[in-house]
Amino acid sequence: MAEAPGVPGRRGAMAPYAGLRLGLRSGPLEWVLDRMPTPRRNPFALAYLALLAGTTVFARFGDPALVRQLQTMSSTDGHHLLHTPLRSLLMSGLWVAGPVWMPYLWGFAFTVAPLERRVGWRRAALVFWSGHVVGTLLSQAVVAVAVAAGKAPAGLLDELDIGVSYGVLASLGALAGQFRPVGRLLALGGGVLLILHQIQSDQDLVTMIGHPTALLVGVALWGVLRRPPGRSGGPRRLAARLPRMRKPALDRV
């Protein structure tokens, strides 16, 4: 008896559009599709980008006085770090530096998103915020020392400091550790060239200190990211390492 074409479960049957889907999932297109950010693979990167898009739209079209007040409260300048450190460190990462959001879309697409796919959203968030916090604290500490030594104007302690560039550069540094030696050198070389260009175009002390620091933070986390999750131990891992005890055999009558 002849088999009906397209009936599930019979030999030679083919689901509708199966050939099209097979074609889309093969060759160069498959490589692109496997690296496209999706909510399942990149929840952290996509949620953060949506948040930054919202604050960017608000900064552009919202009440200027309210925007200025919120950004000032979010600034991680020396005075705010001294009086409200936690609030400043958290809220400063909710804005982009400047009126344009698109560069951060590409920054997240080529650093945060691929890192998240490799190490998971928790570790990607850890890298991002470690770069943000360490880069901010060290750069502002250098500013405070320079002002105290009379090498920089006192106004730097009140200069607006917001943005997520430290987190992006830390993600780039951490992502480089996931590549082979050649890719690692290319990623780090690109990061260094980007930092040098920024330093040359904008002679800002905070940027000159914070950006290289953030990149090095990502590099310093290579060892942590290479460890499998839960390597530190715990009751389950300890129990797995203990030799299994055989159950005593019952004596036969």
JOGI-V109488 format. One record per run of one state. SS is the DSSP state (2 for helix, 1 for strand, 0 for the rest). FROM is the first residue (numbers start at 1). LEN is the number of residues. If there is no record, write none. Layout:
ss/from/len
SS/FROM/LEN
SS/FROM/LEN
This chain:
ss/from/len
0/1/17
2/18/7
0/25/3
2/28/7
0/35/8
2/43/19
0/62/2
2/64/11
0/75/3
2/78/6
0/84/1
2/85/10
0/95/7
2/102/18
0/120/1
2/121/28
0/149/5
2/154/5
0/159/6
2/165/12
0/177/4
2/181/21
0/202/3
2/205/16
0/221/1
2/222/5
0/227/8
2/235/7
0/242/12
